[in-house]
């Protein structure tokens, strides 16, 4: 019997949940063929928090200072681990783990390294591009998690091109998402929402980059046009106080609900009539995909990570930070009849099933691994 392929998956910090795409990669690697170890450079689960599905998890417990500058201690610890374990594949998520593996691979000669880039801008610095060009070797494959990220990588002059860089779209487990979602009436009851309201919904942390202040200003422009409309935001964060003050300033106290964080917030998606994502910057627009899973019309800003998805799914797009333009989309959606809104939501859902299905996502990672002759590093 041939030995299992040994895979190391590196994450910058502990953040395990059911929607985590690193965990979805693991689920796509059959245990009878792959032996997966997950390394978290920082953090570890607290009591009752979920752990990785990998056969083994290693928590390096590096401090923030360990991962800055030369990072000699962190590099030495990782070097010893990888040399001892002789992994066939290393999957490094985000810039820092990928950069560290590019350095270590010069001496470790790992058969296959996969760098997963989740956002845009990591290679804007001249030095980072120069370093990547010097360190990138033939045993690297780089994944952009969307068309926008892939295009950024290929165009940033860091050595990434069509031969070593691929697009694997962000994905969600659509079947799981739909199984979690409550029917509209129950979802509204659980959130305390009236049945006869038109509900614009958003899910995301209450932080400035999520653009909630733009959404509030846009909603204030249409509140009189659509007197039964409500705006509901699920999420918590440091901007709550500022947003609450803005709600008072705009006279929206009875029309906007900040409901705080909810476990598996996607279970409430069907309480909404439309889903809005007004982000100023976004790496992984998973919340947008979750909105689509509820067969909802979707509206989002024209930032690089959202615009291609919205264009392809038939969603509505407004210039980032432009409250009047967003207000126009809100007004139009609230004025549509139910049949037209349902048709728009169904179009987004069908796009989600075609382009962001989790089985396709998992299969594409296996395809990358199987395209390499990994050999037998144990000499068996």
C-alpha positions as CSV (number, residue, x, y, z in Angstrom):
1,X,0.0,0.0,0.0
2,X,1.5,3.4,-1.0
3,X,2.1,5.9,1.8
4,X,-0.2,8.9,2.4
5,X,0.8,12.3,0.9
6,X,1.8,14.5,3.8
7,X,0.3,18.0,3.7
8,X,1.2,20.9,6.0
9,X,-1.3,23.8,6.0
10,X,-0.1,27.0,7.5
11,X,-2.3,29.8,8.9
12,X,-1.2,33.1,10.3
13,X,-3.5,32.9,13.3
14,X,-6.1,30.6,14.8
15,X,-9.5,31.2,13.4
16,X,-11.4,28.0,12.9
17,X,-15.1,28.0,11.9
18,X,-17.3,26.0,9.6
19,X,-16.9,28.6,6.7
20,X,-13.1,28.8,7.0
21,X,-11.8,28.0,3.5
22,X,-8.6,26.4,4.9
23,X,-10.8,23.9,6.7
24,X,-12.7,23.3,3.5
25,X,-9.4,22.4,1.8
26,X,-8.8,19.8,4.5
27,X,-12.2,18.3,3.9
28,X,-11.4,18.0,0.3
29,X,-8.3,15.8,0.9
30,X,-9.5,12.3,1.6
31,X,-8.0,10.9,4.8
32,X,-7.2,7.6,3.1
33,X,-4.8,9.4,0.8
34,X,-3.7,12.5,2.7
35,X,-2.3,13.1,6.1
36,X,-2.9,16.7,7.0
37,X,-1.2,18.8,9.7
38,X,-2.4,22.3,10.4
39,X,0.0,24.9,11.9
40,X,-1.2,28.1,13.4
41,X,1.6,30.6,13.9
42,X,-0.4,32.6,16.5
43,X,-3.2,31.8,18.8
44,X,-5.0,28.6,19.9
45,X,-8.6,27.6,20.7
46,X,-10.0,28.5,24.1
47,X,-12.3,26.1,26.0
48,X,-15.2,24.9,23.8
49,X,-13.9,26.6,20.7
50,X,-13.6,24.5,17.5
51,X,-10.4,22.8,16.4
52,X,-9.1,22.1,12.9
53,X,-10.3,19.0,11.1
54,X,-6.7,18.1,10.3
55,X,-5.3,14.9,11.8
56,X,-3.0,17.0,13.9
57,X,-2.9,20.7,14.9
58,X,0.2,22.5,16.0
59,X,0.0,25.9,17.8
60,X,3.4,27.6,17.5
61,X,2.4,30.4,19.9
62,X,4.6,33.0,18.3
63,X,4.3,36.5,19.5
64,X,3.6,39.4,17.2
65,X,7.3,40.5,17.5
66,X,8.4,36.9,16.5
67,X,6.7,37.5,13.1
68,X,8.2,40.9,12.4
69,X,11.5,41.9,10.9
70,X,13.9,39.0,10.3
71,X,11.6,36.5,12.1
72,X,14.7,34.3,12.8
73,X,13.1,32.4,15.8
74,X,9.9,31.6,13.8
75,X,11.8,30.6,10.7
76,X,14.1,28.3,12.7
77,X,11.2,26.6,14.5
78,X,9.4,26.0,11.2
79,X,12.5,24.8,9.5
80,X,13.1,22.1,12.2
81,X,9.4,21.0,12.0
82,X,9.3,20.7,8.2
83,X,12.7,19.1,7.9
84,X,11.8,16.5,10.5
85,X,8.3,15.7,9.1
86,X,9.3,15.8,5.4
87,X,6.1,17.1,4.1
88,X,5.2,16.6,0.4
89,X,3.0,19.6,0.2
90,X,2.8,22.9,2.1
91,X,-0.2,25.2,1.7
92,X,0.5,28.6,3.1
93,X,-2.5,31.0,3.5
94,X,-1.9,34.8,3.2
95,X,1.2,36.8,2.7
96,X,3.3,36.2,5.9
97,X,3.1,32.3,5.9
98,X,3.7,32.3,2.1
99,X,6.7,34.6,2.4
100,X,8.2,32.5,5.2
101,X,7.8,29.3,3.1
102,X,9.4,31.0,0.1
103,X,12.4,31.6,2.2
104,X,12.5,28.2,3.8
105,X,11.9,26.3,0.6
106,X,15.3,27.5,-0.7
107,X,16.9,25.0,1.7
108,X,14.1,22.5,2.3
109,X,13.2,21.8,-1.4
110,X,9.6,20.8,-0.6
111,X,8.1,19.0,-3.7
112,X,5.1,21.3,-3.9
113,X,4.3,24.7,-2.2
114,X,0.9,26.4,-2.7
115,X,0.5,30.0,-1.6
116,X,-3.1,31.2,-1.2
117,X,-3.6,34.9,-1.5
118,X,-6.9,36.1,0.0
119,X,-6.7,39.8,-0.9
120,X,-5.3,42.6,-2.9
121,X,-2.3,44.8,-2.1
122,X,0.2,42.4,-0.4
123,X,2.7,42.9,-3.2
124,X,2.3,46.7,-3.6
125,X,5.7,47.3,-2.0
126,X,8.7,47.3,-4.3
127,X,10.8,45.2,-2.0
128,X,8.1,42.5,-1.7
129,X,7.9,42.2,-5.5
130,X,11.7,42.0,-5.9
131,X,11.9,39.3,-3.1
132,X,9.1,37.2,-4.7
133,X,10.7,37.3,-8.1
134,X,14.0,35.9,-6.5
135,X,12.4,33.3,-4.3
136,X,9.6,31.9,-6.6
137,X,10.6,28.5,-8.0
138,X,9.1,25.9,-10.3
139,X,7.6,24.0,-7.4
140,X,5.3,26.9,-6.4
141,X,1.7,27.3,-7.4
142,X,-0.1,30.5,-6.3
143,X,-3.9,30.7,-5.8
144,X,-5.9,33.8,-6.1
145,X,-9.3,33.4,-4.3
146,X,-11.1,35.4,-6.9
147,X,-10.7,36.8,-10.4
148,X,-9.7,40.1,-9.0
149,X,-7.0,38.6,-6.8
150,X,-5.7,36.4,-9.6
151,X,-5.5,39.4,-11.9
152,X,-3.8,41.5,-9.3
153,X,-1.1,38.9,-8.7
154,X,-0.4,38.4,-12.4
155,X,-0.2,42.1,-13.0
156,X,1.9,43.1,-10.0
157,X,5.3,42.2,-11.5
158,X,6.3,39.8,-8.7
159,X,7.0,36.8,-10.8
160,X,3.4,35.5,-10.9
161,X,2.1,34.5,-14.3
162,X,-0.4,32.2,-16.1
163,X,2.0,29.2,-15.6
164,X,2.2,29.4,-11.8
165,X,-0.9,31.3,-10.7
166,X,-4.5,30.1,-10.8
167,X,-7.9,31.2,-9.8
168,X,-9.9,29.1,-7.3
169,X,-13.0,31.0,-6.3
170,X,-14.0,31.5,-2.7
171,X,-16.8,29.0,-2.0
172,X,-19.3,28.1,0.6
173,X,-21.0,24.8,1.4
174,X,-24.3,25.7,-0.2
175,X,-26.1,22.6,1.0
176,X,-25.0,23.2,4.6
177,X,-25.9,26.9,4.3
178,X,-29.4,26.1,3.1
179,X,-29.9,23.4,5.8
180,X,-29.1,26.0,8.5
181,X,-31.4,28.7,7.2
182,X,-34.6,29.2,9.0
183,X,-37.8,29.9,6.9
184,X,-38.6,33.6,6.6
185,X,-41.3,33.7,9.3
186,X,-39.2,31.9,11.9
187,X,-36.0,33.9,11.1
188,X,-38.0,37.1,11.6
189,X,-39.5,35.9,14.8
190,X,-36.0,34.9,16.1
191,X,-34.7,38.4,15.3
192,X,-37.8,40.2,16.5
193,X,-38.6,41.6,13.1
194,X,-42.2,42.4,11.9
195,X,-43.5,40.2,9.2
196,X,-44.7,43.1,7.0
197,X,-41.5,45.1,6.8
198,X,-39.1,45.3,3.8
199,X,-35.8,44.3,5.4
200,X,-32.4,45.3,4.0
201,X,-29.8,43.1,5.7
202,X,-26.1,43.2,6.2
203,X,-23.7,40.8,8.0
204,X,-20.3,41.9,9.1
205,X,-18.1,43.2,11.9
206,X,-18.9,46.7,13.1
207,X,-15.6,48.2,11.9
208,X,-15.0,51.2,9.6
209,X,-13.8,49.2,6.7
210,X,-17.2,47.4,6.4
211,X,-18.7,50.7,5.2
212,X,-21.8,50.7,7.5
213,X,-21.8,54.5,7.9
214,X,-22.3,54.7,4.1
215,X,-25.1,52.3,4.4
216,X,-26.8,54.3,7.2
217,X,-26.5,57.5,5.2
218,X,-28.0,55.8,2.1
219,X,-30.9,54.3,4.1
220,X,-31.6,57.7,5.6
221,X,-32.2,59.0,2.1
222,X,-34.9,56.4,1.3
223,X,-36.6,56.0,4.7
224,X,-39.5,58.3,3.7
225,X,-39.9,56.8,0.3
226,X,-40.3,53.3,1.8
227,X,-41.9,53.8,5.3
228,X,-42.1,50.1,6.0
229,X,-38.4,49.5,5.3
230,X,-36.0,48.4,8.0
231,X,-32.2,48.1,8.0
232,X,-30.8,45.2,10.0
233,X,-27.1,44.7,10.7
234,X,-25.8,41.5,12.3
235,X,-22.3,41.8,13.7
236,X,-20.4,43.4,16.6
237,X,-17.3,45.6,16.8
238,X,-15.5,48.7,17.9
239,X,-17.6,51.0,15.7
240,X,-20.9,50.3,17.5
241,X,-20.8,53.6,19.5
242,X,-20.1,55.7,16.4
243,X,-22.8,53.9,14.4
244,X,-25.3,54.3,17.2
245,X,-24.5,58.1,17.3
246,X,-25.0,58.3,13.5
247,X,-28.3,56.5,13.8
248,X,-29.5,59.2,16.2
249,X,-28.1,62.0,14.1
250,X,-30.0,60.7,11.0
251,X,-33.2,60.0,12.9
252,X,-33.2,56.3,12.3
253,X,-33.8,55.0,15.8
254,X,-36.9,53.1,14.9
255,X,-35.7,52.0,11.5
256,X,-32.2,50.5,12.0
257,X,-31.4,47.5,14.2
258,X,-27.8,46.6,15.3
259,X,-28.4,43.1,16.4
260,X,-24.9,42.2,17.5
261,X,-23.0,39.0,16.7
262,X,-24.9,35.8,16.1
263,X,-23.4,32.3,15.8
264,X,-23.8,31.1,12.2
265,X,-25.4,34.4,11.2
266,X,-26.3,32.9,7.8
267,X,-29.2,31.0,9.5
268,X,-31.1,34.3,9.6
269,X,-30.5,35.3,5.9
270,X,-34.0,34.6,4.9
271,X,-35.3,37.2,7.3
272,X,-34.0,39.7,4.7
273,X,-35.5,40.9,1.5
274,X,-32.2,42.1,0.1
275,X,-28.6,41.7,1.1
276,X,-26.2,44.7,1.2
277,X,-22.4,44.7,1.4
278,X,-21.1,48.3,1.4
279,X,-17.4,47.4,2.2
280,X,-14.6,49.9,1.7
281,X,-12.2,47.0,1.4
282,X,-12.7,43.2,1.5
283,X,-10.5,40.2,1.0
284,X,-13.0,37.3,1.3
285,X,-16.5,38.3,0.5
286,X,-18.0,35.1,2.0
287,X,-20.9,37.1,3.5
288,X,-22.0,38.1,0.0
289,X,-22.0,34.4,-1.0
290,X,-24.0,33.6,2.1
291,X,-26.6,36.2,1.1
292,X,-26.8,34.6,-2.4
293,X,-27.4,31.2,-0.7
294,X,-30.7,32.7,0.6
295,X,-31.9,33.5,-2.9
296,X,-31.6,37.2,-2.2
297,X,-30.9,40.2,-4.5
298,X,-27.5,41.5,-3.6
299,X,-26.0,45.0,-3.6
300,X,-22.3,45.8,-3.1
301,X,-19.6,48.4,-3.6
302,X,-17.4,48.4,-6.6
303,X,-14.2,47.4,-4.8
304,X,-12.0,44.9,-6.7
305,X,-13.0,41.8,-4.7
306,X,-16.7,42.4,-5.0
307,X,-17.2,44.0,-8.4
308,X,-16.5,40.9,-10.6
309,X,-18.8,38.7,-8.5
310,X,-21.6,41.3,-8.6
311,X,-21.2,41.7,-12.4
312,X,-21.3,38.0,-13.0
313,X,-24.3,37.3,-10.7
314,X,-26.4,40.2,-11.9
315,X,-26.1,42.1,-8.6
316,X,-26.3,45.8,-8.1
317,X,-23.1,47.8,-7.9
318,X,-22.4,51.3,-6.5
319,X,-19.2,53.4,-6.3
320,X,-17.5,52.7,-2.9
321,X,-18.4,55.2,-0.2
322,X,-21.1,56.8,-2.4
323,X,-24.2,57.0,-0.2
324,X,-26.5,58.6,-2.8
325,X,-25.7,56.0,-5.4
326,X,-26.4,53.2,-2.9
327,X,-29.6,54.9,-1.9
328,X,-30.8,54.8,-5.5
329,X,-30.3,51.0,-5.5
330,X,-32.1,50.6,-2.2
331,X,-35.0,52.7,-3.5
332,X,-35.2,50.7,-6.7
333,X,-35.2,47.3,-4.9
334,X,-37.8,48.4,-2.4
335,X,-40.0,49.5,-5.2
336,X,-39.9,46.2,-7.2
337,X,-42.7,43.8,-6.9
338,X,-42.1,40.5,-5.2
339,X,-41.9,38.5,-8.4
340,X,-39.1,40.7,-9.8
341,X,-37.2,40.6,-6.6
342,X,-37.5,36.8,-6.4
343,X,-36.2,36.6,-10.0
344,X,-33.2,38.7,-9.2
345,X,-32.4,36.6,-6.1
346,X,-32.7,33.4,-8.0
347,X,-30.3,34.7,-10.7
348,X,-27.7,35.3,-7.9
349,X,-28.3,31.9,-6.4
350,X,-27.8,30.1,-9.7
351,X,-24.5,32.0,-10.2
352,X,-23.5,30.9,-6.7
353,X,-24.1,27.3,-7.6
354,X,-22.2,27.5,-10.8
355,X,-19.1,29.4,-9.7
356,X,-18.7,29.0,-5.9
357,X,-19.7,25.4,-5.0
358,X,-17.6,23.9,-2.3
359,X,-17.1,20.6,-4.2
360,X,-15.5,22.4,-7.1
361,X,-13.3,24.4,-4.7
362,X,-12.1,21.2,-3.0
363,X,-11.5,19.4,-6.3
364,X,-9.3,22.2,-7.7
365,X,-6.9,21.9,-4.8
366,X,-6.6,18.2,-5.4
367,X,-6.0,18.9,-9.1
368,X,-3.0,21.1,-8.2
369,X,-1.5,18.4,-6.0
370,X,-2.1,15.6,-8.4
371,X,-0.5,17.6,-11.2
372,X,2.9,17.2,-9.5
373,X,5.0,14.1,-9.3
374,X,5.5,14.1,-5.5
375,X,7.6,11.0,-5.3
376,X,8.4,9.2,-2.0
377,X,10.5,11.4,0.3
378,X,10.8,8.6,2.9
379,X,12.7,6.3,0.6
380,X,10.0,3.6,0.8
